[in-house]
Amino acid sequence: MITPEHLRWHKSSYSDHGGQCVEWAPSYALAHGVVPVRDSKRSDGLVLMVSAAAFTGLVTMARDTTR
């Protein structure tokens, strides 16, 4: 079982400064091909595991909405 405290988390550069942040664990993603994603306000909360393709779609959507 993957637990959040065992992963090295990085905040999205597209997160705003109002606390609406998403974090992901790139080293786990590179090693396993699955991307862990979580809400930075709930570091002890649930971790969503998505495929690399799904994560790419999320990043693309975030970029498109910030323009």
Residue frames relative to the residue before (quaternion, step in Angstrom):
aa qw qx qy qz dx dy dz
M 1.0000 0.0000 0.0000 0.0000 0.00 0.00 0.00
I 0.3529 -0.7204 0.5618 0.2022 3.54 -1.00 0.89
T 0.0901 -0.7789 0.6181 0.0558 3.55 -0.90 0.91
P 0.6046 -0.6219 0.3578 0.3459 3.60 -0.91 0.89
E 0.6697 0.5285 -0.3215 0.4110 3.59 0.94 -0.77
H 0.6470 0.5234 -0.3223 0.4513 3.61 1.22 -0.28
L 0.6554 0.5036 -0.3043 0.4736 3.58 1.27 -0.06
R 0.3758 -0.6773 0.5767 0.2597 3.56 -1.23 0.51
W 0.1813 -0.8337 0.5202 0.0378 3.54 -0.41 1.30
H 0.1117 -0.7660 0.6304 0.0581 3.55 -1.19 0.70
K 0.3928 -0.7112 0.5318 0.2390 3.57 -0.94 0.92
S 0.5433 -0.6094 0.4781 0.3238 3.50 -1.17 0.67
S 0.4432 -0.6823 0.5118 0.2760 3.58 -0.99 0.81
Y 0.6448 0.5142 -0.3158 0.4691 3.59 1.28 -0.22
S 0.4726 0.6594 -0.4533 0.3692 3.59 1.24 0.03
D 0.4230 -0.7012 0.5036 0.2752 3.56 -1.00 0.75
H 0.5978 -0.5976 0.4099 0.3428 3.56 -1.29 0.18
G 0.5492 0.6209 -0.3908 0.4002 3.58 1.25 0.20
G 0.6586 -0.5377 0.3049 0.4291 3.56 1.23 0.32
Q 0.5331 0.6051 -0.4113 0.4248 3.57 1.28 0.10
C 0.2432 0.8150 -0.4806 0.2138 3.57 0.48 1.21
V 0.1951 -0.7325 0.6423 0.1128 3.49 -1.22 0.70
E 0.1380 -0.7784 0.6082 0.0719 3.55 -1.05 0.80
W 0.0873 -0.7753 0.6228 0.0589 3.53 -1.22 0.55
A 0.3623 -0.7272 0.5474 0.2006 3.58 -1.26 0.43
P 0.2174 -0.8438 0.4766 0.1165 3.59 0.15 1.28
S 0.6423 0.5259 -0.3554 0.4296 3.63 0.92 -0.71
Y 0.6325 0.5025 -0.3314 0.4874 3.59 1.05 -0.71
A 0.6384 0.5399 -0.3214 0.4446 3.57 0.97 -0.86
L 0.6670 0.4978 -0.3028 0.4644 3.58 0.92 -0.86
A 0.7020 0.4795 -0.2665 0.4541 3.57 0.95 -0.85
H 0.8251 0.2739 -0.0955 0.4848 3.59 1.00 -0.81
G 0.4395 -0.7202 0.4427 0.3035 3.61 1.23 -0.22
V 0.6531 0.4151 -0.3034 0.5560 3.57 1.31 0.27
V 0.2791 -0.7997 0.5172 0.1224 3.57 -0.83 1.01
P 0.2627 -0.7492 0.5874 0.1567 3.60 -0.70 1.08
V 0.0312 -0.7875 0.6149 -0.0282 3.59 -0.91 1.00
R 0.0548 0.8007 -0.5950 0.0424 3.59 -1.02 0.78
D 0.5338 -0.5684 0.5199 0.3488 3.51 -1.40 0.24
S 0.4285 -0.7362 0.4573 0.2553 3.60 -0.61 1.08
K 0.6149 0.5465 -0.3536 0.4452 3.61 1.16 -0.44
R 0.7470 0.3119 -0.1697 0.5620 3.59 1.24 -0.41
S 0.0352 -0.8551 0.5172 0.0066 3.58 0.66 1.09
D 0.6980 0.4144 -0.2671 0.5193 3.59 1.21 -0.38
G 0.5207 0.6694 -0.3866 0.3624 3.56 1.33 0.07
L 0.7737 -0.3539 0.2733 0.4488 3.50 -1.34 -0.31
V 0.2546 -0.7284 0.6178 0.1513 3.52 -1.25 0.62
L 0.2613 -0.7494 0.5928 0.1370 3.54 -0.84 1.04
M 0.1681 -0.7752 0.6033 0.0826 3.58 -0.79 1.03
V 0.0137 0.8139 -0.5781 0.0562 3.58 -0.60 1.16
S 0.5774 -0.5676 0.4452 0.3824 3.55 -1.20 0.45
A 0.6422 -0.5143 0.3931 0.4106 3.56 -1.25 0.38
A 0.6373 0.5293 -0.3265 0.4551 3.60 1.01 -0.77
A 0.6529 0.5004 -0.3131 0.4746 3.60 0.96 -0.82
F 0.6489 0.5115 -0.3191 0.4642 3.60 0.97 -0.81
T 0.6144 0.5374 -0.3379 0.4685 3.57 1.02 -0.78
G 0.6448 0.5201 -0.3109 0.4659 3.58 1.00 -0.81
L 0.6432 0.5195 -0.3175 0.4643 3.59 0.99 -0.81
V 0.6587 0.5007 -0.3038 0.4724 3.58 0.96 -0.89
T 0.6402 0.5228 -0.3202 0.4629 3.58 0.96 -0.85
M 0.6515 0.5097 -0.3095 0.4691 3.57 0.93 -0.89
A 0.6525 0.5124 -0.3167 0.4597 3.60 0.94 -0.86
R 0.6482 0.5116 -0.3179 0.4659 3.59 0.95 -0.81
D 0.6753 0.5077 -0.2948 0.4465 3.57 0.92 -0.90
T 0.7058 0.4583 -0.2795 0.4622 3.61 1.01 -0.68
T 0.6556 0.5083 -0.3218 0.4563 3.61 1.20 -0.26
R 0.5786 0.5999 -0.3769 0.4041 3.59 1.21 -0.06
